[in-house]
Amino acid sequence: MIKTYFQNRITGAEFASLVEKRESFVLESVGDLDGAVDICTTTVASLGMIWRIDDNRPIWQDDVSSFMPGPLHLIYVLWRVGKDLLHRGLALNPDVVIVERPQSLYVRFRSSPAPATRNQSSVG
């Protein structure tokens, strides 16, 4: 279960401690999204982890592209897909994915793999 916190109810230090716990969470009512991302990336870097930022906020180019003629719209869509693939390729297996949404931030930590257990059976 993912916990939800509200930025106006926690301090920067409390936000950094949430990141240090390494548990996924959602931060709602974010007034300064860039500042929250900076705190998050600084804390993640201090822990020696790799992160990727996915920006899911709507951009004006998406709205304008819907009015473009078919071939131009196709070129725009291919550019966006290529840009996204390149962005994801830079951090293939990040420990943390920070998803920016309008007025919220979703911080998702990669679940660590289960420890390998060895079946020790006696050979008779």
DRENDO-1510 file (C-alpha; in Angstrom, 1 decimal, always signed):
<recs>
REC; n; res; u; v; w
REC; 1; MET; +0.0; +0.0; +0.0 .
REC; 2; ILE; +1.4; +3.4; -1.0 .
REC; 3; LYS; +1.1; +6.2; +1.5 .
REC; 4; THR; +0.1; +9.7; +0.6 .
REC; 5; TYR; +1.5; +12.8; +2.2 .
REC; 6; PHE; +0.7; +16.5; +1.7 .
REC; 7; GLN; +3.6; +18.9; +1.2 .
REC; 8; ASN; +1.9; +21.7; +3.2 .
REC; 9; ARG; +1.9; +19.4; +6.2 .
REC; 10; ILE; +5.5; +18.3; +6.2 .
REC; 11; THR; +8.9; +20.1; +6.3 .
REC; 12; GLY; +11.8; +19.7; +3.9 .
REC; 13; ALA; +13.6; +17.6; +6.5 .
REC; 14; GLU; +10.6; +15.3; +7.0 .
REC; 15; PHE; +10.3; +14.9; +3.2 .
REC; 16; ALA; +14.0; +13.9; +3.1 .
REC; 17; SER; +13.4; +11.4; +5.8 .
REC; 18; LEU; +10.6; +9.9; +3.8 .
REC; 19; VAL; +13.0; +9.3; +0.9 .
REC; 20; GLU; +15.6; +7.8; +3.3 .
REC; 21; LYS; +13.1; +5.2; +4.4 .
REC; 22; ARG; +13.1; +3.8; +0.8 .
REC; 23; GLU; +9.4; +3.2; +0.7 .
REC; 24; SER; +7.3; +4.4; -2.2 .
REC; 25; PHE; +4.9; +7.3; -1.5 .
REC; 26; VAL; +2.9; +10.0; -3.2 .
REC; 27; LEU; +3.3; +13.7; -2.2 .
REC; 28; GLU; +0.2; +15.7; -3.0 .
REC; 29; SER; -0.5; +19.5; -3.0 .
REC; 30; VAL; +3.0; +20.3; -4.2 .
REC; 31; GLY; +3.4; +24.0; -4.7 .
REC; 32; ASP; +7.0; +24.0; -5.7 .
REC; 33; LEU; +7.4; +20.9; -7.8 .
REC; 34; ASP; +11.0; +21.7; -8.9 .
REC; 35; GLY; +12.1; +22.3; -5.2 .
REC; 36; ALA; +10.5; +19.0; -4.1 .
REC; 37; VAL; +12.3; +17.1; -7.0 .
REC; 38; ASP; +15.6; +18.8; -6.0 .
REC; 39; ILE; +15.2; +17.6; -2.3 .
REC; 40; CYS; +14.3; +14.1; -3.5 .
REC; 41; THR; +17.2; +13.8; -6.0 .
REC; 42; THR; +19.7; +15.2; -3.5 .
REC; 43; THR; +18.6; +12.7; -0.8 .
REC; 44; VAL; +18.6; +9.8; -3.3 .
REC; 45; ALA; +22.1; +10.8; -4.5 .
REC; 46; SER; +23.4; +11.0; -0.9 .
REC; 47; LEU; +22.2; +7.4; -0.5 .
REC; 48; GLY; +24.2; +6.3; -3.6 .
REC; 49; MET; +21.1; +5.4; -5.6 .
REC; 50; ILE; +20.3; +5.8; -9.3 .
REC; 51; TRP; +17.2; +7.7; -10.2 .
REC; 52; ARG; +15.1; +8.6; -13.2 .
REC; 53; ILE; +12.6; +11.5; -13.5 .
REC; 54; ASP; +9.5; +10.9; -15.5 .
REC; 55; ASP; +7.5; +14.1; -16.3 .
REC; 56; ASN; +3.8; +13.3; -16.7 .
REC; 57; ARG; +2.7; +16.9; -16.7 .
REC; 58; PRO; +0.8; +18.0; -19.8 .
REC; 59; ILE; +2.8; +20.3; -22.1 .
REC; 60; TRP; +1.5; +22.8; -24.6 .
REC; 61; GLN; +3.1; +21.0; -27.5 .
REC; 62; ASP; +0.7; +18.1; -27.0 .
REC; 63; ASP; -2.3; +20.4; -27.3 .
REC; 64; VAL; -0.9; +22.2; -30.4 .
REC; 65; SER; +0.1; +18.9; -32.1 .
REC; 66; SER; -3.6; +17.9; -32.2 .
REC; 67; PHE; -4.2; +20.7; -34.7 .
REC; 68; MET; -1.3; +19.8; -37.0 .
REC; 69; PRO; -1.9; +18.1; -40.3 .
REC; 70; GLY; -1.4; +14.3; -40.3 .
REC; 71; PRO; +2.2; +14.1; -41.5 .
REC; 72; LEU; +3.4; +16.8; -39.1 .
REC; 73; HIS; +1.5; +15.2; -36.2 .
REC; 74; LEU; +3.2; +11.8; -37.0 .
REC; 75; ILE; +6.6; +13.4; -37.0 .
REC; 76; TYR; +5.9; +15.0; -33.7 .
REC; 77; VAL; +4.6; +11.7; -32.2 .
REC; 78; LEU; +7.7; +9.9; -33.4 .
REC; 79; TRP; +9.9; +12.6; -31.9 .
REC; 80; ARG; +8.2; +12.3; -28.5 .
REC; 81; VAL; +8.5; +8.5; -28.5 .
REC; 82; GLY; +12.2; +8.7; -29.5 .
REC; 83; LYS; +12.9; +11.3; -26.8 .
REC; 84; ASP; +11.1; +9.1; -24.2 .
REC; 85; LEU; +13.0; +6.0; -25.3 .
REC; 86; LEU; +16.3; +7.9; -25.1 .
REC; 87; HIS; +15.4; +9.3; -21.6 .
REC; 88; ARG; +14.5; +5.8; -20.3 .
REC; 89; GLY; +17.7; +4.3; -21.9 .
REC; 90; LEU; +19.9; +6.6; -19.9 .
REC; 91; ALA; +18.8; +5.0; -16.6 .
REC; 92; LEU; +17.9; +1.4; -17.4 .
REC; 93; ASN; +17.4; +0.1; -13.9 .
REC; 94; PRO; +17.0; +3.0; -11.6 .
REC; 95; ASP; +16.6; +2.4; -7.9 .
REC; 96; VAL; +14.1; +5.2; -7.7 .
REC; 97; VAL; +11.6; +6.6; -10.3 .
REC; 98; ILE; +10.3; +10.1; -9.6 .
REC; 99; VAL; +7.1; +10.8; -11.5 .
REC; 100; GLU; +6.1; +14.4; -11.8 .
REC; 101; ARG; +2.3; +15.0; -12.1 .
REC; 102; PRO; +0.4; +18.2; -11.9 .
REC; 103; GLN; +0.7; +19.3; -8.3 .
REC; 104; SER; +1.9; +15.9; -7.1 .
REC; 105; LEU; +5.0; +13.8; -7.0 .
REC; 106; TYR; +5.1; +10.0; -7.0 .
REC; 107; VAL; +8.3; +8.5; -5.7 .
REC; 108; ARG; +8.6; +4.8; -6.5 .
REC; 109; PHE; +11.4; +2.7; -5.2 .
REC; 110; ARG; +12.4; -0.5; -6.9 .
REC; 111; SER; +11.5; -3.4; -4.8 .
REC; 112; SER; +14.7; -5.3; -3.9 .
REC; 113; PRO; +14.9; -8.8; -5.1 .
REC; 114; ALA; +14.1; -11.6; -2.7 .
REC; 115; PRO; +17.2; -13.0; -1.1 .
REC; 116; ALA; +18.4; -16.2; -2.8 .
REC; 117; THR; +17.8; -19.2; -0.6 .
REC; 118; ARG; +19.6; -22.4; -1.2 .
REC; 119; ASN; +17.9; -25.7; -0.7 .
REC; 120; GLN; +20.2; -27.8; +1.4 .
REC; 121; SER; +19.1; -31.3; +1.2 .
REC; 122; SER; +21.3; -34.2; +2.3 .
REC; 123; VAL; +22.3; -36.7; -0.3 .
REC; 124; GLY; +22.0; -40.1; +1.0 .
</recs>
